[in-house]
Amino acid sequence: MTSTHKPLVIITGASSGIGLATAKLLSQRGHALLLLSRRLEKMVQLGLPNTLALAVDITDREALVAAVAQAEERFGPVDAIINNAGVMLLGSIATQDPSQWDRMLDVNVRGLLNGIFAVTSGMVERKHGTIINVGSVAGRKTFPNHVVYVGTKFAVTGLSENLRQELSPSNVRVITIEPGAVDTELLSHTTDDAIKEGYNDWKQEMGGVLAAETIAEVIGFAYAQPQSVCVREIVVCATRQEQ
């Protein structure tokens, strides 16, 4: 284990979008990183120092726990986890394949809980740590063709607040970041072409959406506060996004 880096941060969904942008930012700030995604190549291509990149599906609890243990052996105790991995499969509830509901629940809720499980006991024991859950403005508002996705993000918002209350006596912070529309690969998961076209038209009508790097900066701001300061929740959207 080296002492030439800042404490270990775990980022899920680190191969693209917000996760990748946050990895770059926190590496620049000197943190050791554990990057997790099903796609290994893009994480490795970053070539970041003091970084362990592993192909892990967050729905596999045992694999996630093992990855955390491997990173802690190399870099020391985890200081923060950024539960960023998620899928957005938009569709009409009357016609959408229910297997897509299962996938969103598995990744957006159960996978996020697996990340929490992997780090919480150690943070409570050390009385130090930060859990950052990337939710969505869809955890506060409803949108057309978003029924199950909205349900998963309302779950993230609710469980994060309850978790914050439970862990605050142990000096562990829980922070929820709720972005609006962001320029990432998230929409590409949707299989309904008409819905995707309408969503893209909506983004154009508002004059463009947020960059992943902007959300990374927001995450970096919240995390950089002293451990005695918990920025509980940040909702951030493009100025012209009305909903």
Backbone torsions as a table, in degrees:
resi	resn	phi	psi	omega
1	MET	NA	134.9	-179.0
2	THR	-101.7	154.1	178.0
3	SER	-109.5	16.9	-176.5
4	THR	-93.0	16.4	-178.7
5	HIS	-135.9	161.2	171.9
6	LYS	-77.1	168.5	-172.8
7	PRO	-57.5	159.3	-175.8
8	LEU	-68.9	133.7	173.5
9	VAL	-123.7	134.1	176.5
10	ILE	-100.9	135.3	176.6
11	ILE	-128.2	121.3	174.4
12	THR	-93.9	155.2	-175.8
13	GLY	63.0	42.4	-169.5
14	ALA	-90.7	4.4	-175.7
15	SER	-89.3	-5.2	-178.8
16	SER	-163.1	169.8	170.1
17	GLY	56.7	-134.7	-175.8
18	ILE	-62.5	-40.8	-179.0
19	GLY	-62.4	-45.2	179.8
20	LEU	-65.2	-44.3	180.0
21	ALA	-62.9	-38.2	179.4
22	THR	-69.9	-36.4	176.2
23	ALA	-59.7	-45.7	178.7
24	LYS	-60.8	-45.6	-177.0
25	LEU	-63.8	-48.5	-176.6
26	LEU	-72.2	-28.3	173.4
27	SER	-66.2	-41.5	177.3
28	GLN	-60.7	-30.5	179.5
29	ARG	-84.5	0.4	171.5
30	GLY	96.4	10.8	-177.4
31	HIS	-82.5	143.8	163.9
32	ALA	-71.9	146.3	-173.3
33	LEU	-133.0	142.5	162.7
34	LEU	-112.2	113.8	-178.9
35	LEU	-104.1	128.3	-176.6
36	LEU	-125.5	134.5	175.5
37	SER	-168.7	161.4	173.6
38	ARG	-71.6	-22.3	-178.9
39	ARG	-101.7	111.5	-174.5
40	LEU	-82.5	-37.9	-168.1
41	GLU	-58.0	-45.0	-176.3
42	LYS	-66.5	-31.9	177.9
43	MET	-71.7	-41.8	179.2
44	VAL	-64.4	-38.5	-178.2
45	GLN	-62.2	-21.3	178.5
46	LEU	-63.5	-31.3	178.5
47	GLY	60.8	37.1	-176.5
48	LEU	-79.5	142.3	178.6
49	PRO	-72.0	157.4	176.5
50	ASN	49.0	46.6	-175.6
51	THR	-131.8	132.8	172.3
52	LEU	-111.7	119.2	178.9
53	ALA	-110.8	127.5	-176.9
54	LEU	-133.4	141.3	175.7
55	ALA	-82.4	99.9	-177.4
56	VAL	-133.7	132.2	172.1
57	ASP	-88.8	120.7	-174.5
58	ILE	-66.2	-13.5	175.5
59	THR	-77.1	-8.9	176.7
60	ASP	-95.8	94.4	-173.0
61	ARG	-60.7	-43.4	-177.9
62	GLU	-63.6	-41.1	179.2
63	ALA	-65.7	-38.4	179.8
64	LEU	-66.8	-44.5	178.8
65	VAL	-63.3	-40.3	178.9
66	ALA	-65.0	-38.1	178.9
67	ALA	-64.4	-41.5	178.6
68	VAL	-63.3	-43.3	179.2
69	ALA	-62.3	-39.3	179.2
70	GLN	-64.4	-42.6	179.8
71	ALA	-68.0	-40.4	-179.9
72	GLU	-66.6	-33.6	176.7
73	GLU	-63.5	-34.0	-178.2
74	ARG	-85.4	-40.7	-169.1
75	PHE	-115.7	-5.9	-176.7
76	GLY	96.8	179.9	-173.5
77	PRO	-58.7	143.4	178.1
78	VAL	-70.3	131.8	179.3
79	ASP	-95.2	-30.8	-177.7
80	ALA	-154.2	149.7	168.5
81	ILE	-124.3	136.5	175.2
82	ILE	-111.3	101.4	-180.0
83	ASN	-81.1	89.3	-172.2
84	ASN	-107.1	-24.9	-174.8
85	ALA	-59.1	138.5	179.0
86	GLY	-169.0	162.2	175.5
87	VAL	-130.1	147.1	177.6
88	MET	-127.3	107.1	-179.8
89	LEU	-115.0	92.1	-176.0
90	LEU	-78.6	148.2	179.0
91	GLY	178.6	157.8	174.0
92	SER	-70.0	132.2	-176.7
93	ILE	-62.1	-24.5	-178.1
94	ALA	-77.6	-22.7	-173.4
95	THR	-124.1	-11.1	-175.3
96	GLN	-70.0	142.5	176.4
97	ASP	-66.3	121.2	-178.7
98	PRO	-59.2	-20.2	176.4
99	SER	-62.9	-25.8	176.0
100	GLN	-71.2	-33.1	174.1
101	TRP	-62.6	-44.6	-179.5
102	ASP	-59.8	-42.1	-178.6
103	ARG	-63.3	-44.1	179.5
104	MET	-65.3	-41.7	177.8
105	LEU	-64.3	-41.1	-178.8
106	ASP	-63.7	-45.8	-175.6
107	VAL	-82.5	-52.1	-170.3
108	ASN	-73.2	-26.9	-178.0
109	VAL	-113.0	-61.4	-177.0
110	ARG	-65.4	-40.3	178.9
111	GLY	-63.5	-41.9	177.0
112	LEU	-62.9	-41.5	176.7
113	LEU	-63.4	-34.7	176.2
114	ASN	-62.2	-39.9	176.5
115	GLY	-62.8	-42.7	177.7
116	ILE	-61.3	-45.7	-178.8
117	PHE	-59.4	-38.7	-174.2
118	ALA	-67.0	-21.9	-173.9
119	VAL	-119.9	-18.1	-167.0
120	THR	-66.2	-44.5	-175.7
121	SER	-61.6	-40.6	178.4
122	GLY	-65.8	-40.9	179.0
123	MET	-64.4	-42.0	179.4
124	VAL	-64.3	-41.4	179.5
125	GLU	-63.2	-40.6	-179.2
126	ARG	-83.0	-12.9	-175.0
127	LYS	55.5	46.8	-179.8
128	HIS	-165.9	137.0	175.5
129	GLY	154.0	166.3	-178.6
130	THR	-139.3	129.9	174.7
131	ILE	-113.5	119.0	-179.9
132	ILE	-113.3	115.8	179.4
133	ASN	-104.3	122.1	178.2
134	VAL	-88.9	106.4	177.7
135	GLY	-98.8	-129.2	-177.9
136	SER	-168.4	156.6	170.1
137	VAL	-59.9	-21.0	174.9
138	ALA	-70.8	-1.4	169.9
139	GLY	-90.7	4.1	-179.9
140	ARG	-130.4	-23.0	-175.2
141	LYS	-134.3	161.9	176.6
142	THR	-106.0	154.2	-178.1
143	PHE	-140.6	152.4	177.9
144	PRO	-59.8	138.8	176.1
145	ASN	65.2	22.6	-177.1
146	HIS	-116.4	15.5	-166.0
147	VAL	-50.7	-55.9	-175.6
148	VAL	-74.8	-38.7	177.0
149	TYR	-59.4	-46.5	177.0
150	VAL	-58.7	-41.5	178.4
151	GLY	-59.1	-41.9	180.0
152	THR	-67.9	-36.0	-177.5
153	LYS	-78.8	-31.5	169.9
154	PHE	-62.2	-36.7	177.4
155	ALA	-62.9	-42.9	179.3
156	VAL	-61.3	-45.1	180.0
157	THR	-61.7	-46.3	-177.3
158	GLY	-68.6	-46.8	-177.8
159	LEU	-68.0	-31.1	179.2
160	SER	-65.9	-42.0	179.3
161	GLU	-66.9	-41.1	178.1
162	ASN	-65.4	-40.6	178.6
163	LEU	-63.3	-40.6	178.8
164	ARG	-58.4	-45.2	-179.9
165	GLN	-63.5	-38.3	-177.2
166	GLU	-71.0	-35.4	-174.2
167	LEU	-95.6	-14.4	-176.4
168	SER	-59.6	-35.4	177.3
169	PRO	-63.8	-19.9	177.9
170	SER	-94.1	10.8	178.0
171	ASN	65.8	27.5	176.1
172	VAL	-104.6	127.3	-178.2
173	ARG	-89.1	144.6	170.5
174	VAL	-126.3	121.9	-175.3
175	ILE	-121.7	132.6	178.0
176	THR	-112.7	124.0	176.9
177	ILE	-107.0	123.6	-174.5
178	GLU	-122.7	88.1	-179.7
179	PRO	-78.2	154.1	165.3
180	GLY	-82.9	-148.2	-179.0
181	ALA	-66.1	131.0	-178.0
182	VAL	-130.2	146.8	179.6
183	ASP	-79.0	86.6	178.6
184	THR	-135.7	-173.8	178.2
185	GLU	-83.0	2.3	-170.8
186	LEU	-57.2	-43.5	-177.5
187	LEU	-64.5	-27.7	-176.8
188	SER	-63.2	-19.1	178.7
189	HIS	-69.0	-25.9	-178.2
190	THR	-69.2	135.9	-176.2
191	THR	-99.6	-11.0	180.0
192	ASP	-86.2	109.0	-174.5
193	ASP	-64.6	-36.0	-179.2
194	ALA	-66.2	-41.1	178.1
195	ILE	-65.6	-42.5	178.5
196	LYS	-61.0	-41.5	179.5
197	GLU	-63.8	-43.3	178.6
198	GLY	-63.9	-37.8	179.1
199	TYR	-65.7	-42.3	178.6
200	ASN	-66.0	-36.8	176.0
201	ASP	-62.9	-40.8	178.3
202	TRP	-61.1	-41.2	178.8
203	LYS	-64.3	-39.9	179.2
204	GLN	-67.4	-37.6	-179.7
205	GLU	-61.8	-31.3	-179.9
206	MET	-88.6	5.5	175.9
207	GLY	80.2	24.0	-179.5
208	GLY	104.1	165.9	-175.1
209	VAL	-121.6	-178.0	-177.9
210	LEU	-73.0	150.6	174.0
211	ALA	-85.8	149.4	177.7
212	ALA	-58.3	-34.3	-179.9
213	GLU	-64.1	-30.1	177.2
214	THR	-66.1	-43.1	178.5
215	ILE	-67.2	-37.0	176.1
216	ALA	-58.7	-41.9	178.7
217	GLU	-64.2	-38.0	177.8
218	VAL	-64.5	-44.9	176.8
219	ILE	-60.5	-45.3	179.9
220	GLY	-60.8	-39.0	177.9
221	PHE	-62.1	-49.2	-177.0
222	ALA	-64.1	-41.5	-178.3
223	TYR	-68.7	-33.2	-174.2
224	ALA	-74.8	-9.1	178.0
225	GLN	-67.4	154.6	177.3
226	PRO	-55.6	151.6	-178.5
227	GLN	-57.3	-25.2	179.1
228	SER	-77.8	-2.2	-179.0
229	VAL	-118.6	122.4	177.1
230	CYS	-114.7	108.6	171.4
231	VAL	-77.9	96.8	-166.1
232	ARG	-63.9	-40.6	-170.9
233	GLU	-154.7	134.1	175.7
234	ILE	-130.1	121.4	172.2
235	VAL	-104.4	123.6	-175.5
236	VAL	-136.2	124.4	-177.6
237	CYS	-137.8	161.7	170.4
238	ALA	-58.9	144.8	-175.8
239	THR	-57.2	-35.8	-176.8
240	ARG	-90.5	5.9	173.5
241	GLN	-80.8	109.8	-174.2
242	GLU	-76.3	-38.8	-177.4
243	GLN	-83.7	NA	NA
